Amino acid sequence: MAAAAASNAASPPAIAKMELRGVSKTFHARGGETRALEPCDLAIAKGEFVTVVGPSGCGKSTLMMIAAGLEAPSAGEILVDGRPAGPAGPSRTVVFQRFALFPSETVAENIAFGLRVARTERAEIERRVAEQLALMGLERFAGAYPHELSGGMQQRVAIARALAVRPDILLMDEPFGALDAQTRTVLQEEVSRLQRELHYTVLFITHSVEEAVYLSDRVVVMSRGPGRIKREIAVPRDARWRGLEIEAAGNDASFLAAKREIWELIRDEIVRQ
Amino acid sequence: MSATAAVVRSDVRSARANAARRPVAYGAAALATLVAVWWLATAIPGLVPTRVLPSPVDVVVRFGALIAEPFSGATLFGHALVSLQRWSIGVLAAIGLGVPLGIALAWLPPLRAVVTPAFELLRYIPPFAWVPIAVLWFGATTTTQAAIVFIAAFPACIINTQLAVSQVDSILVRAARTLGAGAATTLRRVVLPVAAPTVFTGLRIAFGNGWMALVGAELIVGKQGLGFLISQGQINDSAATILVGMTTIGVLGALIDVVLQRLQRVALPWRPASAKPLE
């Protein structure tokens, strides 16, 4: 059945780190059925940064929750390294829009959470926490509690916590949506820098087209009513503007062209409703 | 210039210190006024008979006497210890059963469906209505008194715990799951710490309810305890004894609450509210 679903995606890379195959979702509520997600196919290669954009209500968050294993698909399957991914777990960690830090634990304890759950050796935990603190510029806040930090700092902790367990894929659900504009810009530039150095495998969700272009190797545009994947647009890794600040990159002709192309696709969706 | 500024600053600082001291001073002044009015009422001859209202001095003297020598089977400390013991047993049982059950009710909807109707019916039976049946079951024993404390304290434990656990943001539970945590770890490291402040509020209510119900129960049944002491004061026509007993009950109740609030501050250092007290 699932195998019969025709692939409408661009040809998947040779080795997909994560693959969504014919994943769909139907909600049952008060006797009625709501189709939230048409069958979707999406493959993400190792070291690839893929962003899903779309108008609100297009099912991109549902897609993310299914990818994380936090929600079961109505049909289809999720593969990691070609094998069924199973329930939610540290192979696919999530950075949530609302940070979701554990308020009773310090920054260092939050970052160590997944490692302690996995019974990692104490010395190794300390080493990895120190590594993440340095990576995210959080050294001074190791002993602070989440409520003592600004939103931007809290989201850095959440990213560090998700990366500390060395997941196969990092899932980011509108991670900068709750931040003020300046903080958002700083974090976008930092994630971009980390990605160019360390090549994480990332599935990122946003409604900001600019953010999608700036961070991604590939942008997946979704349409709504019900949600489905409409188009995939590759953003060359060697584009001239890579490594520039977001302000400067935004003035580049190729950046603007990619942004315009994606925006047209989304605008069609909004106008169509 | 800078000297002036320094003076202004120190003025500001001492003004702030005064402002912080002021509520305490007001409270003390109000208490002193109350005692003064009380004393005046008893000091003016013929206004209030001392049989009805003894003077503060009589009460202090009686307090000393009750500490020094037994009355109705025990000294004041003896009666207070008996009451505190009964209260501790009842309250600990209420916490030991109510908190785990509250957690279970919040996490297991089927259990909620089974337990809630019976619980809702039972909790509108006042603690004192249980005294006769408790005496029939357990006799005039510590068990009876502790059972009344338990009945008075249990609802606040279970209701607040259930509320606290069900109010924990589900996104935290999801985050714990994606980091590999199972149900037990999630409960211990995420849900319970976040729920703790509301649980503590429930415990404060439970402690107070238990204490008040105990004294009531001791008025009805028993041979020792602070409630028994004041009922003996009535039988012996000693208003001073009654007032000593009442004051001790009030002060001990307030002390229990202070201790619990301190405990909460120590136990939950990460709370914004305890880091920066609102008062």
Interface residues (C-beta under 8 A of the other chain):
Chain A: A68 G69 L70 P87 A88 G89 P90 R92 T93 V94 F96 R98 A100 F102 P103 S104 E105 T106 F113 G114 V117 A118 Y145 H147 E148 R161 A162 V165
Chain B: D169 I171 L172 R174 A175 A176 R177 T178 L179 G180 A181 G182 T185 R189 V190 P193 V194 A196 L268 W270 P272 A275
